[in-house]
Amino acid sequence: MSIDNIITESGQAATQFIQQYLPDVPAEAIRFGGAAFLAATALLLLIFALRMLKSGKSATTHSKRVNIPRALQRDGVVIDLLNSPADDEIAARCVITSVSAGKIHCELIERLDVIRTQEGAETTCVFAPMKIENSKINSFTAKLVESDKTGRKTDRIILSVPTDYDMIPRRKHTRKKVADQQFIRVKLWVADPRTSDICFEDAAPHISVNSLSSKGPSQSANAVVNISNGGLGLSIVNRVLPETCAVGAKVAINLFMFNFKEKSFKPYWYSAEVRSMNEGRPGYTRMGIEFDGFGDVCKKTGTIKWTKF
């Protein structure tokens, strides 16, 4: 027997049953009433199912927003607070000390830059990748509720619970903070080393760190903030910055690193580009410099041969 026949016979049986108790009601009215009842029941079931689905999703999202920070707190995971996700600029490193339903309390353990995110604005926090459900995440977005500058403690910040999670690419070169400036020296010229006629080995640098320059003591407060295989982070006194120094400018760098085995400074030459210039502590500019090549000094002629990476 086909489905249509079963439905028809079931409808007829139901109509006959109802007419036994309500003989004055037309069969057509009973059929229409039954159809309306079934439609209303189906609609109520659909609404109920949607409410349950939404409620379950909301509970899962809320749990995810709170439980992941709690897992990071439990494991003592170090979190990088970024100033600019696009350039992977780390302002500070922190650990989560407590998590409530609406706030994440963090303690700053290392400062690499000034936290430039304003209170109420969103910031990106990056940590070691962790698996969640069927994917991996290494960052979350949250609002800065209380900063280190306007908050009750200078070594604490408060974030909102995360509004979003993501897996973002990190820089391929790990930056190392330079704590002791005596083991590194920098000479920098704001010029394209491949086209400039400057004799870099003999010329006074435009910017220097722990090196002699034409501006003498004015450069003594400059410092190397961090260093990696890919570049440098410098803190430069504003008054010694050349007018031509800007984001995108080509530069030549003579970097001296102290070799503990040989007990002497070893020189390295790099061609590079200024990737970022931001306000640092009062009176200083934070410069991010990316190496794009290296230089070899010819012992016979004293000239430098530049090679792109």
Short mmCIF file of the C-alpha atoms (twelve columns), coordinates in Angstrom:
data_MODEL
# 
_entry.id   MODEL 
# 
loop_
_atom_site.group_PDB 
_atom_site.id 
_atom_site.type_symbol 
_atom_site.label_atom_id 
_atom_site.label_alt_id 
_atom_site.label_comp_id 
_atom_site.label_asym_id 
_atom_site.label_seq_id 
_atom_site.Cartn_x 
_atom_site.Cartn_y 
_atom_site.Cartn_z 
_atom_site.pdbx_PDB_model_num 
ATOM 1   C CA . MET A 1   0.000   0.000  0.000  1 
ATOM 2   C CA . SER A 2   1.349   3.449  -0.933 1 
ATOM 3   C CA . ILE A 3   1.988   6.268  1.539  1 
ATOM 4   C CA . ASP A 4   -0.766  8.372  -0.050 1 
ATOM 5   C CA . ASN A 5   -3.307  5.594  0.508  1 
ATOM 6   C CA . ILE A 6   -2.212  5.172  4.127  1 
ATOM 7   C CA . ILE A 7   -2.574  8.919  4.782  1 
ATOM 8   C CA . THR A 8   -5.999  9.021  3.083  1 
ATOM 9   C CA . GLU A 9   -7.340  6.046  5.012  1 
ATOM 10  C CA . SER A 10  -5.936  7.407  8.300  1 
ATOM 11  C CA . GLY A 11  -7.660  10.730 7.644  1 
ATOM 12  C CA . GLN A 12  -10.967 9.037  6.871  1 
ATOM 13  C CA . ALA A 13  -10.732 6.905  10.023 1 
ATOM 14  C CA . ALA A 14  -10.017 9.964  12.147 1 
ATOM 15  C CA . THR A 15  -12.944 11.842 10.588 1 
ATOM 16  C CA . GLN A 16  -15.344 8.932  11.251 1 
ATOM 17  C CA . PHE A 17  -14.157 8.702  14.850 1 
ATOM 18  C CA . ILE A 18  -14.767 12.409 15.498 1 
ATOM 19  C CA . GLN A 19  -18.206 12.313 13.808 1 
ATOM 20  C CA . GLN A 20  -19.317 9.601  16.270 1 
ATOM 21  C CA . TYR A 21  -19.158 12.226 19.029 1 
ATOM 22  C CA . LEU A 22  -19.863 15.325 16.902 1 
ATOM 23  C CA . PRO A 23  -22.364 14.174 14.267 1 
ATOM 24  C CA . ASP A 24  -23.433 17.740 13.362 1 
ATOM 25  C CA . VAL A 25  -19.915 18.815 12.308 1 
ATOM 26  C CA . PRO A 26  -19.307 18.457 8.556  1 
ATOM 27  C CA . ALA A 27  -16.536 16.087 7.486  1 
ATOM 28  C CA . GLU A 28  -14.882 18.909 5.483  1 
ATOM 29  C CA . ALA A 29  -14.610 21.107 8.596  1 
ATOM 30  C CA . ILE A 30  -13.031 18.263 10.550 1 
ATOM 31  C CA . ARG A 31  -10.411 17.754 7.855  1 
ATOM 32  C CA . PHE A 32  -9.562  21.474 7.731  1 
ATOM 33  C CA . GLY A 33  -9.403  21.648 11.530 1 
ATOM 34  C CA . GLY A 34  -7.111  18.645 11.664 1 
ATOM 35  C CA . ALA A 35  -4.793  20.172 9.077  1 
ATOM 36  C CA . ALA A 36  -4.671  23.452 10.997 1 
ATOM 37  C CA . PHE A 37  -3.926  21.617 14.235 1 
ATOM 38  C CA . LEU A 38  -1.065  19.689 12.635 1 
ATOM 39  C CA . ALA A 39  0.372   22.863 11.103 1 
ATOM 40  C CA . ALA A 40  0.232   24.707 14.434 1 
ATOM 41  C CA . THR A 41  1.879   21.776 16.204 1 
ATOM 42  C CA . ALA A 42  4.666   21.625 13.611 1 
ATOM 43  C CA . LEU A 43  5.252   25.375 13.956 1 
ATOM 44  C CA . LEU A 44  5.472   25.162 17.753 1 
ATOM 45  C CA . LEU A 45  7.940   22.276 17.510 1 
ATOM 46  C CA . LEU A 46  10.081  24.255 15.039 1 
ATOM 47  C CA . ILE A 47  10.168  27.314 17.317 1 
ATOM 48  C CA . PHE A 48  11.059  25.138 20.290 1 
ATOM 49  C CA . ALA A 49  13.881  23.446 18.369 1 
ATOM 50  C CA . LEU A 50  15.317  26.799 17.231 1 
ATOM 51  C CA . ARG A 51  15.250  28.169 20.788 1 
ATOM 52  C CA . MET A 52  17.016  25.075 22.088 1 
ATOM 53  C CA . LEU A 53  19.639  25.301 19.330 1 
ATOM 54  C CA . LYS A 54  20.271  28.990 20.022 1 
ATOM 55  C CA . SER A 55  20.438  28.396 23.753 1 
ATOM 56  C CA . GLY A 56  22.916  25.564 23.303 1 
ATOM 57  C CA . LYS A 57  25.078  27.611 20.956 1 
ATOM 58  C CA . SER A 58  25.037  30.579 23.330 1 
ATOM 59  C CA . ALA A 59  26.040  28.390 26.258 1 
ATOM 60  C CA . THR A 60  28.861  26.856 24.233 1 
ATOM 61  C CA . THR A 61  30.120  30.275 23.101 1 
ATOM 62  C CA . HIS A 62  30.005  31.680 26.630 1 
ATOM 63  C CA . SER A 63  31.792  28.612 27.982 1 
ATOM 64  C CA . LYS A 64  34.448  28.890 25.274 1 
ATOM 65  C CA . ARG A 65  34.968  32.609 25.968 1 
ATOM 66  C CA . VAL A 66  35.559  31.983 29.666 1 
ATOM 67  C CA . ASN A 67  37.109  28.510 29.784 1 
ATOM 68  C CA . ILE A 68  39.988  29.166 27.362 1 
ATOM 69  C CA . PRO A 69  41.345  32.117 29.414 1 
ATOM 70  C CA . ARG A 70  40.987  29.948 32.522 1 
ATOM 71  C CA . ALA A 71  42.994  27.202 30.823 1 
ATOM 72  C CA . LEU A 72  45.680  29.767 29.926 1 
ATOM 73  C CA . GLN A 73  45.697  30.944 33.547 1 
ATOM 74  C CA . ARG A 74  45.898  27.390 34.911 1 
ATOM 75  C CA . ASP A 75  48.879  26.519 32.698 1 
ATOM 76  C CA . GLY A 76  50.673  29.836 33.307 1 
ATOM 77  C CA . VAL A 77  50.858  30.568 29.578 1 
ATOM 78  C CA . VAL A 78  52.728  33.756 28.619 1 
ATOM 79  C CA . ILE A 79  50.606  36.025 26.440 1 
ATOM 80  C CA . ASP A 80  51.929  38.640 23.995 1 
ATOM 81  C CA . LEU A 81  49.901  41.841 23.923 1 
ATOM 82  C CA . LEU A 82  50.178  43.304 20.406 1 
ATOM 83  C CA . ASN A 83  50.135  46.977 19.505 1 
ATOM 84  C CA . SER A 84  49.727  46.190 15.832 1 
ATOM 85  C CA . PRO A 85  48.670  42.712 14.664 1 
ATOM 86  C CA . ALA A 86  49.604  43.606 11.087 1 
ATOM 87  C CA . ASP A 87  53.275  44.131 12.008 1 
ATOM 88  C CA . ASP A 88  53.297  41.701 14.955 1 
ATOM 89  C CA . GLU A 89  54.467  44.508 17.258 1 
ATOM 90  C CA . ILE A 90  54.558  43.233 20.835 1 
ATOM 91  C CA . ALA A 91  53.887  45.908 23.446 1 
ATOM 92  C CA . ALA A 92  54.186  43.693 26.514 1 
ATOM 93  C CA . ARG A 93  54.065  40.156 27.819 1 
ATOM 94  C CA . CYS A 94  51.721  39.123 30.587 1 
ATOM 95  C CA . VAL A 95  50.122  36.203 32.415 1 
ATOM 96  C CA . ILE A 96  46.485  35.834 33.418 1 
ATOM 97  C CA . THR A 97  45.982  36.007 37.193 1 
ATOM 98  C CA . SER A 98  42.203  35.633 37.384 1 
ATOM 99  C CA . VAL A 99  39.168  35.255 35.144 1 
ATOM 100 C CA . SER A 100 35.606  36.249 35.972 1 
ATOM 101 C CA . ALA A 101 32.454  36.191 33.880 1 
ATOM 102 C CA . GLY A 102 33.270  39.545 32.300 1 
ATOM 103 C CA . LYS A 103 36.934  40.380 32.948 1 
ATOM 104 C CA . ILE A 104 40.435  38.936 32.592 1 
ATOM 105 C CA . HIS A 105 43.008  40.254 35.066 1 
ATOM 106 C CA . CYS A 106 46.609  40.160 33.762 1 
ATOM 107 C CA . GLU A 107 49.990  40.867 35.325 1 
ATOM 108 C CA . LEU A 108 52.681  42.407 33.106 1 
ATOM 109 C CA . ILE A 109 55.947  40.456 33.243 1 
ATOM 110 C CA . GLU A 110 57.911  42.167 30.438 1 
ATOM 111 C CA . ARG A 111 57.584  45.471 28.592 1 
ATOM 112 C CA . LEU A 112 58.825  45.685 25.003 1 
ATOM 113 C CA . ASP A 113 57.050  48.910 24.045 1 
ATOM 114 C CA . VAL A 114 54.489  51.409 25.288 1 
ATOM 115 C CA . ILE A 115 50.969  49.957 25.287 1 
ATOM 116 C CA . ARG A 116 49.308  52.245 22.763 1 
ATOM 117 C CA . THR A 117 45.868  50.614 22.802 1 
ATOM 118 C CA . GLN A 118 43.332  52.987 24.336 1 
ATOM 119 C CA . GLU A 119 40.886  51.870 27.005 1 
ATOM 120 C CA . GLY A 120 37.707  50.590 25.388 1 
ATOM 121 C CA . ALA A 121 39.516  49.670 22.160 1 
ATOM 122 C CA . GLU A 122 40.165  46.124 21.021 1 
ATOM 123 C CA . THR A 123 43.579  44.517 21.263 1 
ATOM 124 C CA . THR A 124 45.014  41.205 20.093 1 
ATOM 125 C CA . CYS A 125 46.588  38.744 22.523 1 
ATOM 126 C CA . VAL A 126 48.785  35.938 21.179 1 
ATOM 127 C CA . PHE A 127 49.904  32.755 22.921 1 
ATOM 128 C CA . ALA A 128 51.299  29.317 22.122 1 
ATOM 129 C CA . PRO A 129 48.927  27.372 19.810 1 
ATOM 130 C CA . MET A 130 46.348  25.235 21.586 1 
ATOM 131 C CA . LYS A 131 43.866  22.740 20.190 1 
ATOM 132 C CA . ILE A 132 40.180  23.410 20.605 1 
ATOM 133 C CA . GLU A 133 37.403  21.274 19.143 1 
ATOM 134 C CA . ASN A 134 38.596  20.429 15.608 1 
ATOM 135 C CA . SER A 135 41.015  23.307 15.109 1 
ATOM 136 C CA . LYS A 136 43.876  25.253 16.655 1 
ATOM 137 C CA . ILE A 137 43.977  28.801 17.983 1 
ATOM 138 C CA . ASN A 138 46.829  31.040 19.111 1 
ATOM 139 C CA . SER A 139 45.128  34.383 19.704 1 
ATOM 140 C CA . PHE A 140 42.047  36.133 20.957 1 
ATOM 141 C CA . THR A 141 40.606  39.617 20.571 1 
ATOM 142 C CA . ALA A 142 39.449  41.481 23.656 1 
ATOM 143 C CA . LYS A 143 38.789  45.040 24.801 1 
ATOM 144 C CA . LEU A 144 41.254  46.820 27.064 1 
ATOM 145 C CA . VAL A 145 39.079  47.588 30.085 1 
ATOM 146 C CA . GLU A 146 41.810  49.041 32.305 1 
ATOM 147 C CA . SER A 147 45.319  49.961 31.163 1 
ATOM 148 C CA . ASP A 148 48.594  50.104 33.050 1 
ATOM 149 C CA . LYS A 149 48.607  53.901 32.747 1 
ATOM 150 C CA . THR A 150 45.149  54.707 34.111 1 
ATOM 151 C CA . GLY A 151 44.517  51.607 36.200 1 
ATOM 152 C CA . ARG A 152 45.102  51.097 39.896 1 
ATOM 153 C CA . LYS A 153 48.453  49.318 39.386 1 
ATOM 154 C CA . THR A 154 51.172  50.007 36.825 1 
ATOM 155 C CA . ASP A 155 51.994  46.309 36.420 1 
ATOM 156 C CA . ARG A 156 48.393  45.190 35.838 1 
ATOM 157 C CA . ILE A 157 45.874  45.427 33.007 1 
ATOM 158 C CA . ILE A 158 42.288  44.224 32.737 1 
ATOM 159 C CA . LEU A 159 40.785  42.827 29.543 1 
ATOM 160 C CA . SER A 160 37.235  41.884 28.646 1 
ATOM 161 C CA . VAL A 161 36.464  38.243 27.971 1 
ATOM 162 C CA . PRO A 162 37.476  37.402 24.385 1 
ATOM 163 C CA . THR A 163 35.147  38.456 21.611 1 
ATOM 164 C CA . ASP A 164 36.870  36.275 19.011 1 
ATOM 165 C CA . TYR A 165 39.496  33.547 18.638 1 
ATOM 166 C CA . ASP A 166 41.817  33.009 15.685 1 
ATOM 167 C CA . MET A 167 44.963  31.289 14.427 1 
ATOM 168 C CA . ILE A 168 47.171  34.091 13.134 1 
ATOM 169 C CA . PRO A 169 50.631  33.732 11.556 1 
ATOM 170 C CA . ARG A 170 53.550  34.844 13.720 1 
ATOM 171 C CA . ARG A 171 56.816  36.376 12.625 1 
ATOM 172 C CA . LYS A 172 59.337  33.820 11.400 1 
ATOM 173 C CA . HIS A 173 62.172  35.365 13.441 1 
ATOM 174 C CA . THR A 174 62.071  35.328 17.223 1 
ATOM 175 C CA . ARG A 175 63.031  38.666 18.745 1 
ATOM 176 C CA . LYS A 176 65.356  38.780 21.737 1 
ATOM 177 C CA . LYS A 177 65.202  41.672 24.148 1 
ATOM 178 C CA . VAL A 178 68.536  43.469 24.575 1 
ATOM 179 C CA . ALA A 179 68.970  43.971 28.315 1 
ATOM 180 C CA . ASP A 180 72.654  44.961 28.341 1 
ATOM 181 C CA . GLN A 181 73.576  47.639 25.805 1 
ATOM 182 C CA . GLN A 182 77.350  47.297 26.310 1 
ATOM 183 C CA . PHE A 183 77.513  44.169 24.130 1 
ATOM 184 C CA . ILE A 184 76.018  45.722 21.002 1 
ATOM 185 C CA . ARG A 185 76.851  48.742 18.846 1 
ATOM 186 C CA . VAL A 186 74.954  50.148 15.886 1 
ATOM 187 C CA . LYS A 187 75.764  52.616 13.127 1 
ATOM 188 C CA . LEU A 188 72.918  53.533 10.797 1 
ATOM 189 C CA . TRP A 189 72.799  55.650 7.654  1 
ATOM 190 C CA . VAL A 190 69.486  56.742 6.122  1 
ATOM 191 C CA . ALA A 191 70.496  55.961 2.541  1 
ATOM 192 C CA . ASP A 192 70.036  53.187 0.009  1 
ATOM 193 C CA . PRO A 193 73.344  51.289 0.270  1 
ATOM 194 C CA . ARG A 194 73.041  50.008 -3.304 1 
ATOM 195 C CA . THR A 195 72.818  53.456 -4.889 1 
ATOM 196 C CA . SER A 196 74.376  55.818 -2.343 1 
ATOM 197 C CA . ASP A 197 77.907  57.211 -2.854 1 
ATOM 198 C CA . ILE A 198 78.538  57.389 0.905  1 
ATOM 199 C CA . CYS A 199 81.736  55.654 2.000  1 
ATOM 200 C CA . PHE A 200 80.051  53.898 4.903  1 
ATOM 201 C CA . GLU A 201 83.221  52.538 6.529  1 
ATOM 202 C CA . ASP A 202 84.626  56.032 6.998  1 
ATOM 203 C CA . ALA A 203 81.481  58.179 7.245  1 
ATOM 204 C CA . ALA A 204 79.894  59.257 10.540 1 
ATOM 205 C CA . PRO A 205 76.514  57.550 11.001 1 
ATOM 206 C CA . HIS A 206 73.212  59.453 11.002 1 
ATOM 207 C CA . ILE A 207 72.042  57.406 13.993 1 
ATOM 208 C CA . SER A 208 74.227  55.495 16.418 1 
ATOM 209 C CA . VAL A 209 73.917  53.311 19.492 1 
ATOM 210 C CA . ASN A 210 77.073  53.072 21.641 1 
ATOM 211 C CA . SER A 211 79.084  54.301 18.639 1 
ATOM 212 C CA . LEU A 212 80.722  57.583 17.757 1 
ATOM 213 C CA . SER A 213 78.657  59.891 15.558 1 
ATOM 214 C CA . SER A 214 78.730  63.435 14.249 1 
ATOM 215 C CA . LYS A 215 76.206  64.478 16.919 1 
ATOM 216 C CA . GLY A 216 78.305  63.180 19.783 1 
ATOM 217 C CA . PRO A 217 76.619  62.977 23.217 1 
ATOM 218 C CA . SER A 218 73.195  63.654 21.722 1 
ATOM 219 C CA . GLN A 219 73.047  60.012 20.641 1 
ATOM 220 C CA . SER A 220 74.114  58.524 23.988 1 
ATOM 221 C CA . ALA A 221 70.536  57.823 25.102 1 
ATOM 222 C CA . ASN A 222 69.736  55.732 22.012 1 
ATOM 223 C CA . ALA A 223 69.247  52.006 22.615 1 
ATOM 224 C CA . VAL A 224 68.642  48.675 20.916 1 
ATOM 225 C CA . VAL A 225 65.316  47.350 22.225 1 
ATOM 226 C CA . ASN A 226 65.336  43.937 20.573 1 
ATOM 227 C CA . ILE A 227 67.101  42.009 17.851 1 
ATOM 228 C CA . SER A 228 66.414  38.991 15.668 1 
ATOM 229 C CA . ASN A 229 67.755  37.387 12.510 1 
ATOM 230 C CA . GLY A 230 65.275  39.541 10.616 1 
ATOM 231 C CA . GLY A 231 65.861  42.975 12.038 1 
ATOM 232 C CA . LEU A 232 66.224  45.439 14.920 1 
ATOM 233 C CA . GLY A 233 64.041  47.444 17.244 1 
ATOM 234 C CA . LEU A 234 65.599  50.791 18.210 1 
ATOM 235 C CA . SER A 235 64.684  53.514 20.672 1 
ATOM 236 C CA . ILE A 236 65.970  56.825 19.276 1 
ATOM 237 C CA . VAL A 237 65.993  60.308 20.789 1 
ATOM 238 C CA . ASN A 238 63.647  62.456 18.685 1 
ATOM 239 C CA . ARG A 239 66.080  65.366 18.282 1 
ATOM 240 C CA . VAL A 240 68.678  63.233 16.468 1 
ATOM 241 C CA . LEU A 241 66.305  61.676 13.948 1 
ATOM 242 C CA . PRO A 242 67.179  62.792 10.386 1 
ATOM 243 C CA . GLU A 243 64.347  64.441 8.464  1 
ATOM 244 C CA . THR A 244 64.655  61.776 5.768  1 
ATOM 245 C CA . CYS A 245 64.057  58.978 8.268  1 
ATOM 246 C CA . ALA A 246 60.530  57.676 7.647  1 
ATOM 247 C CA . VAL A 247 58.655  54.435 7.162  1 
ATOM 248 C CA . GLY A 248 59.809  52.850 3.902  1 
ATOM 249 C CA . ALA A 249 63.221  54.560 3.937  1 
ATOM 250 C CA . LYS A 250 66.205  52.430 2.897  1 
ATOM 251 C CA . VAL A 251 69.044  52.271 5.410  1 
ATOM 252 C CA . ALA A 252 72.530  50.827 5.750  1 
ATOM 253 C CA . ILE A 253 73.517  49.299 9.082  1 
ATOM 254 C CA . ASN A 254 76.866  48.415 10.594 1 
ATOM 255 C CA . LEU A 255 76.132  46.150 13.548 1 
ATOM 256 C CA . PHE A 256 78.802  45.177 16.064 1 
ATOM 257 C CA . MET A 257 78.078  42.153 18.258 1 
ATOM 258 C CA . PHE A 258 80.379  41.177 21.103 1 
ATOM 259 C CA . ASN A 259 81.933  37.731 20.608 1 
ATOM 260 C CA . PHE A 260 82.493  36.305 24.089 1 
ATOM 261 C CA . LYS A 261 84.805  33.555 22.822 1 
ATOM 262 C CA . GLU A 262 87.117  35.977 21.040 1 
ATOM 263 C CA . LYS A 263 86.541  38.797 23.569 1 
ATOM 264 C CA . SER A 264 86.012  41.320 20.799 1 
ATOM 265 C CA . PHE A 265 83.296  42.997 18.733 1 
ATOM 266 C CA . LYS A 266 82.539  41.406 15.382 1 
ATOM 267 C CA . PRO A 267 81.135  43.667 12.634 1 
ATOM 268 C CA . TYR A 268 78.195  42.819 10.367 1 
ATOM 269 C CA . TRP A 269 76.822  44.869 7.483  1 
ATOM 270 C CA . TYR A 270 73.136  44.878 6.529  1 
ATOM 271 C CA . SER A 271 70.919  46.653 4.060  1 
ATOM 272 C CA . ALA A 272 67.500  47.267 5.547  1 
ATOM 273 C CA . GLU A 273 64.233  49.189 5.463  1 
ATOM 274 C CA . VAL A 274 62.413  51.167 8.143  1 
ATOM 275 C CA . ARG A 275 59.167  49.259 8.708  1 
ATOM 276 C CA . SER A 276 57.642  51.223 11.585 1 
ATOM 277 C CA . MET A 277 58.095  54.455 13.540 1 
ATOM 278 C CA . ASN A 278 55.982  54.933 16.640 1 
ATOM 279 C CA . GLU A 279 55.966  57.186 19.655 1 
ATOM 280 C CA . GLY A 280 57.837  55.561 22.509 1 
ATOM 281 C CA . ARG A 281 58.462  56.978 25.949 1 
ATOM 282 C CA . PRO A 282 58.401  60.806 26.053 1 
ATOM 283 C CA . GLY A 283 61.020  62.267 23.736 1 
ATOM 284 C CA . TYR A 284 61.781  58.977 21.962 1 
ATOM 285 C CA . THR A 285 60.699  57.151 18.806 1 
ATOM 286 C CA . ARG A 286 60.481  53.389 18.460 1 
ATOM 287 C CA . MET A 287 61.860  52.250 15.097 1 
ATOM 288 C CA . GLY A 288 61.297  48.831 13.606 1 
ATOM 289 C CA . ILE A 289 63.930  47.913 10.997 1 
ATOM 290 C CA . GLU A 290 63.838  44.868 8.719  1 
ATOM 291 C CA . PHE A 291 66.983  43.486 7.120  1 
ATOM 292 C CA . ASP A 292 66.677  42.800 3.379  1 
ATOM 293 C CA . GLY A 293 70.295  41.949 2.542  1 
ATOM 294 C CA . PHE A 294 73.864  41.838 3.790  1 
ATOM 295 C CA . GLY A 295 77.173  43.407 2.877  1 
ATOM 296 C CA . ASP A 296 80.653  41.950 2.376  1 
ATOM 297 C CA . VAL A 297 83.677  44.239 2.720  1 
ATOM 298 C CA . CYS A 298 86.372  43.734 0.096  1 
ATOM 299 C CA . LYS A 299 89.711  43.699 1.928  1 
ATOM 300 C CA . LYS A 300 91.615  44.964 -1.125 1 
ATOM 301 C CA . THR A 301 89.435  47.895 -2.149 1 
ATOM 302 C CA . GLY A 302 87.505  48.557 1.072  1 
ATOM 303 C CA . THR A 303 84.255  48.685 -0.860 1 
ATOM 304 C CA . ILE A 304 81.114  46.873 0.295  1 
ATOM 305 C CA . LYS A 305 79.306  44.409 -1.953 1 
ATOM 306 C CA . TRP A 306 75.596  44.278 -1.124 1 
ATOM 307 C CA . THR A 307 73.558  41.109 -1.655 1 
ATOM 308 C CA . LYS A 308 69.781  40.712 -1.325 1 
ATOM 309 C CA . PHE A 309 68.415  37.935 0.873  1 
# 
